Amino acid sequence: MKLIALPLNVIIFIGVIKAQLIPNQYIIQFDSDAKANSFTSNIKSIQSLIASSNNANSIGIKSSITNKILHTYSPSTLNGISAQLDDSTLERVKDLPYIAHIEQDQIVKSTNIQQKAGWNLARISQHSQVGESPYAYHYPKNAGEGVNIYLLDTGINTSHNDFNGSATWGTTTFPNSTNADLHGHGTHCAGIAIGREYGVAKNSKVIAVKVLGDDGVGSVSACIEGVNWVIKNKSGVKGNVASMSLAGGYSKAFNKAVNNAASQGIIIIAGAGNDFEDACNYSPGSAEKAITVGAIDSEDNVASFSNYGKCVDIHAPGVDIKSAWIGSNKSYRYLSGTSMATPHIAGIAATLLGQGVPAEIVESKLKAIGTKGKILGLRNDTVNLIGIMELVERLLRGLLYV
């Protein structure tokens, strides 16, 4: 959990990192003080305004932009919409009395770095640094049972052998995209989370929420719609985790959606980012209620690319990680990035939920059983903590009190 100062309400907000803005695309939040039944009427009002603008364009006031609503976000997620708007229509929307916040949509990217094995699972099984292979992974035999992990990513190769039928397709929010992982990033992350051979919580289910395109790039608006879908469709009997191995510039709207999801019992795990910059300048990792993950290598060095700062909550293996891939049901690949670190923590969180740990204390338990003070090369402003599984069984049997 982060304690960071939030900016005052502004009409157009742009993160301080060099965000890649999407032209004429905006995320619009309605006033939370408005009456509950005004959500629908607000949308109808904007639809009417958009129709008026498009009609004016058709009779001579030319614009190359077709104004339209792209997504609607329920009050439990964001209480707003995303829309494509030309400049004049944007100005008219800004003047509406129920508008609380508008920010320009921006690009969000997956956060892996491809490089060349199982050292990662061995590392989260013990407090000490791993040595030479062969490695061993110790975990509760029913790790993650009854828990759903929603993977907001490029999709999942759900038929891969490593999932053994435990991966399913949820939804696709990235526009004009197929229900398939044609990139590989999402499949790799899913394998780390629940894979039978290379995964952490081997009895959890993973659900694909495709918010990124086939090039590993997406938008904040599509990511918020993914969070919106998870809130509406969460169905884990023992709990729900949302794993987001992606990052973009700071977004007030994205962070609000993430915080609202966490307030409804969904454990949010987010990658810190791979730019060796302050993680507080990125979303969703800067969201107060996200558990934000940095990366380490097999010698407990902080990864050279891993973002840092007070918004990082914990670290996990993120260099040369082997997991499932696309192309066939037997494909594997090595990748590096905070993207790979994130599903390790998602898997540990799922294991805790599966054993009955309440969602509201999962973060504190993760931090209590983690390995402290072992990461090398870490900045003083960043937590020195590695997520591990070694003490989980003792914790759950009541032999460890934290």
Order of alpha helices (4+ residues) and beta strands (2+ residues): beta-beta-alpha-beta-beta-alpha-beta-beta-alpha-beta-beta-alpha-beta-beta-alpha-beta-beta-alpha-beta-beta-beta-beta-beta-beta-alpha-alpha-beta-beta-alpha
